Amino acid sequence: MTKRAQPASVRIERDAIDDRDLVNRAQGGDRDAFRTLFERYSRRAYSLALGVVRNPDDALDVVQDAFIKAHRHLDKFEGQASFYTWLYRIVMNLAIDHLRKHKRTRAVDWTEQDLKEGDAVGEDSLLPRILGANPGRALLDREIRDRIAAALDELSDNHRAVLVMRELEGLSYEEMAQVMGCSKGTIMSRLFHARKNMQKRLADLYEGRPAEDGDASEDRPAVESEATAPPSYDRTSRS
Amino acid sequence: MSNVSDSDLMMLADGELDATEASAIERRAGRAGARKVEGIQEVGGLVRGHLELSTDEAEDRLAGLWSLVERRIEADARAEATPAPAAAAPAAGEPAGMWARFTRWLDGHRGHFLTGALSAGAVALLALVLRDPEVVVKTVQVPGPTPSGPVAGGPVTGPIVATPALQRTAPEIESLEVSGGTGSVFTIQDDDGGDIAVIWVTPDDVLEGI
């Protein structure tokens, strides 16, 4: 008998119910329940922390501190949001706090003005697709990965934090504005410039190389690996 | 060239527009706009893919992280169960040294600070267990007094002269583990000109934004 895969929405709902049960048990002192939450979300939390702080050791520290903090304040968690939504806020706060504490000398964000719907941003703007159809394959190239890492490192802390929140967690502009404590326009501006700077820093890598799927300008649907699938036009729904 | 702004295309790519607005922008954007949207999505795919692969590389270390988390959870539980140490009674005729001035300065600040000071002495391991937060100084290396005469290659024949205070250095704290707060180590000079290492602990406040 063929087992039918559950739709994603069912899985998300089931995980949320499981999480609530695990949180209830952890609130009652069940260490194993908290460990299950750790095992379920530590990887995701690490990706988020790494994207912001950029150093693997620091990211591990952030994840560790985040789970300690979550455990310490578990009694305050009322389940209005999902456990992970609560956790990622803790991770983001700690990661941003970490950056503030270990402030390095770097360029000031001169592009910190708000951006609004319909704002013209000039000709020096976002670029079309540069790598071809399959970034998943491109990432197998160590040189490309190193360049992506370097490009992320070179972004300002604020630009990188917004880009990572958006691309990894699918946060809306409004949600990011709440996490970062700034206006939605500032979030849009940071996101725009983060993307533009990433494109600029990666563009030369492909100069002279043919795109994998031939001419990237051709009107052809992109085939993405699951790990690198682009965000859909509809934002991922989260509780 | 498309007459749609980049900010509109970005909102389209990020799902920030409702269905009506999205289809209007898509119509106006044309092929050039669609390619910019693909460019935005491409950056997203690269960032996600890069972070996924980097996380794969940290899998082993992540697997070992639970034991550290659990240890700190247990330290929290112990700290909660440990009664707070009684406050030291103020001595009559308070000494007028640097440390006294420093503690008076601390008293004058309303923040909740827990401090410990290490003078240069033979301390190998120090653990200050306070109710909340818990502070554990894992390793303290203390430089010994510097002999004033030659010592290498034979017995010391001359008198061993105690290191003057001016030459004393503060112990070197290799690691400081603070559960429930943030710890800092800094050095102040005492009245004799020697150095004292001070551990400054600020307890965690209420969790931000939660």
Interface residues (C-beta under 8 A of the other chain):
Chain A: R31 F34 R35 F38 E39 S42 R43 Y46 S47 L50 G51 P56 A59 L60 V63 Q64 F67 I68 K69 H71 R72 H73 K76 F77 W86 R89 I90 N93 L115 K116 E117 G118 D119 A120 V121 S125 L126 L127 P128 R129 I130 L131 P135 G136 A138 L139 R145 I148 A149 L152 L163 V164 R166 E167 L168 S172 Y173 Q178 V179 M188 L191 F192 R195 M198 Q199 L202 A216 S217 D219 A222 E224 S225 A227 T228 A229 P230 P231 S232 Y233 D234 R235
Chain B: S5 D6 S7 D8 L9 M10 M11 L12 A13 D14 G15 E16 A22 R31 A32 R35 K36 E38 G39 I40 Q41 E42 V43 G44 G45 L46 V47 R48 G49 H50 L51 E52 L53 S54 T55 E57 A58 E59 R61 L62 L65 W66 L68 V69 E70 R72 I73 D76 S179 G180 D204 L207 E208 G209 I210
